[in-house]
Amino acid sequence: GTKLKMSSAYHPETDGQTEVLNRRHPPNLLRFLSNETKVAAVAVELSERDEALNHLKVHLSRAQEQMKHQADKKCRQVTFEVVGDYQVQGDLPKELEVTDAEDVYPDQVLGSRVDMRGGVSVPQSLIKWKNRSI
């Protein structure tokens, strides 16, 4: 019989064997050394395979660098700390910075939605602030 064990993809038909096999690292492809074989056709195939693998590694590394560069364009490090009902403490963008003399508080809720993050619903609101153009 098979015991129901939810796999990482939430498929109840597995018994966990796939997860055990996937934990192992894939086998290493050994590099071909010239004069390793006496069959010329095999030597040509192996050297072409090594050349193709080297090209793939270079292109994969370039693609990963480009993806990281694109993802980092949209990232910025911001930390906020809620101090009170209408107070936020932290590093704000220049256009949102306020002085102590300004009276800034929510004026109107323009819209709201619930965003799912990791299976948890996170309420979000678009706020028009009093005395702010943004």
Secondary structure, DSSP 8 states (H G I E B T S, - for coil): -------TT--TT--SHHHHHHTS---------TTS-S-HHHHHHHHHHHHHHHHHHHHHHHHHHHHHHHHHHT-----EEEEETTEEEE---GGG---TT----EEEEEEEEEEEETTEEEEEEEEEETT---
